Amino acid sequence: MYSIGAVAKKTGISSYTLRYYDKAGLTPFVKRDKQGRRVFNDEDLDSLALIRCLKQTGMPLEDIRQFISWCADGDGTIDQRLAMFEEQRQAVEAQIHQSLLNLQKVNHKIDVYRRASQAGSEAAVDCDVLPLKTTAALLAEVADYETEHPLPE
């Protein structure tokens, strides 16, 4: 069992945010001790990690609250949860696509400024041409980058 402070340290979610989640109805599964303090278990930490993930994907708190409610309702809501996650996946894929387009533009500007630096002048390089790449090509670049710059474990 973990106190709210211990959970904040373990998860990186502030005590303030954990209390907000409780007031917003996102953590009805969290129990309280005899003094009324929240006490979390390992399963609660997993649920908090999922809530954080869903928030980071842009899912509205109301939808997260609905998902938590459906989980509490049991197997009769599996189809609703599946539909919600399929819809959220589409939203995340759209975000990824937009991020890849943004990455392409940033990479183009890096290329322009590298060439300008080598030439000694921005006027010496063609700045207007942005060669568009396919999403697959951009994903391959991202994979190459991740191979060259692995995240710490």
C-alpha positions in Angstrom: 0.0 0.0 0.0 1.2 3.4 -0.9 0.5 6.9 0.4 -0.3 9.7 -2.0 3.2 11.1 -1.5 4.8 7.7 -2.3 2.6 7.4 -5.4 3.6 10.9 -6.5 7.3 9.9 -6.2 6.8 6.6 -7.9 4.7 7.9 -10.8 5.9 11.4 -11.3 2.2 12.5 -11.0 2.0 15.3 -8.4 0.0 14.9 -5.2 -2.1 17.9 -6.4 -2.9 16.1 -9.7 -3.7 12.8 -7.9 -6.2 14.7 -5.7 -7.6 16.4 -8.8 -8.1 13.0 -10.4 -10.0 11.8 -7.3 -12.3 14.9 -7.3 -12.8 14.5 -11.1 -14.0 10.9 -10.6 -11.0 9.3 -12.3 -9.8 7.2 -9.4 -12.9 5.7 -7.7 -10.9 2.5 -7.2 -8.5 4.1 -4.7 -9.3 3.1 -1.1 -9.1 5.2 2.0 -7.6 4.3 5.4 -9.4 4.8 8.7 -8.2 8.4 8.8 -9.6 9.1 5.4 -6.3 9.2 3.6 -6.0 7.7 0.1 -4.1 4.4 0.0 -3.0 3.0 -3.4 -2.0 -0.5 -4.4 0.0 -1.8 -7.3 -3.1 -2.2 -9.4 -4.0 1.4 -8.8 -0.5 2.4 -10.0 -1.2 0.5 -13.3 -4.5 2.4 -13.6 -2.8 5.7 -13.0 -0.3 4.9 -15.7 -3.1 4.2 -18.2 -4.9 7.4 -17.2 -1.7 9.3 -17.8 -1.2 7.6 -21.1 -4.8 8.4 -22.2 -4.4 12.0 -21.1 -1.1 12.3 -23.1 -2.9 11.0 -26.2 -5.4 13.9 -25.9 -8.3 11.9 -24.6 -10.7 14.2 -22.7 -11.1 13.6 -19.0 -14.8 13.0 -19.5 -14.0 10.1 -21.8 -11.4 8.7 -19.4 -14.0 8.9 -16.6 -16.4 7.0 -18.8 -13.8 4.4 -19.5 -13.1 4.0 -15.8 -16.8 3.6 -15.2 -17.1 1.0 -17.9 -14.2 -1.0 -16.4 -16.0 -1.0 -13.0 -19.2 -2.2 -14.8 -17.4 -5.3 -16.0 -17.5 -7.4 -19.1 -20.8 -6.1 -20.4 -18.9 -2.9 -21.5 -16.0 -4.6 -23.4 -17.4 -3.5 -26.8 -17.8 0.1 -25.7 -14.2 0.1 -24.4 -13.0 -1.5 -27.6 -14.8 1.2 -29.7 -13.4 3.9 -27.5 -9.8 2.7 -27.9 -10.2 2.2 -31.7 -11.4 5.8 -31.9 -8.5 7.0 -29.7 -6.0 5.1 -31.9 -7.3 6.9 -34.9 -6.8 10.2 -33.1 -3.3 9.2 -32.1 -2.4 8.1 -35.6 -3.6 11.5 -36.9 -1.4 13.2 -34.3 1.6 11.1 -35.4 1.0 12.0 -39.0 0.9 15.7 -38.1 4.0 15.3 -36.0 5.8 13.6 -38.9 4.8 16.5 -41.2 6.1 18.9 -38.7 9.3 16.9 -38.3 9.7 17.0 -42.1 9.5 20.8 -42.1 11.9 21.1 -39.2 14.4 18.7 -41.0 14.1 20.8 -44.1 14.9 24.0 -42.3 17.9 22.2 -40.6 19.1 21.2 -44.1 18.6 24.8 -45.4 20.5 26.3 -42.5 23.3 23.8 -42.8 23.8 24.6 -46.4 23.5 28.3 -45.7 26.2 27.9 -43.0 28.5 26.1 -45.4 27.8 28.7 -48.2 28.2 31.6 -45.8 24.8 33.1 -46.8 21.2 32.1 -46.7 20.8 33.8 -50.1 23.1 31.2 -51.6 20.7 28.3 -51.0 17.3 27.4 -52.3 15.0 27.7 -49.3 11.6 27.3 -50.9 11.7 23.7 -52.0 10.3 21.3 -49.4 10.6 17.8 -50.8 7.6 15.9 -49.3 8.3 12.4 -48.2 5.8 9.6 -47.6 4.8 8.7 -44.0 6.6 5.4 -44.4 9.8 7.2 -45.4 9.5 9.5 -42.4 8.8 6.6 -40.0 11.9 4.9 -41.4 13.9 8.0 -40.6 12.5 8.1 -37.0 13.4 4.4 -36.6 16.9 5.1 -37.9 17.2 8.0 -35.4 16.0 5.8 -32.5 18.6 3.2 -33.5 21.4 5.8 -33.5 20.1 7.5 -30.3 18.5 4.9 -28.1 16.5 6.0 -25.1 18.0 5.2 -21.7 16.4 2.3 -20.0 
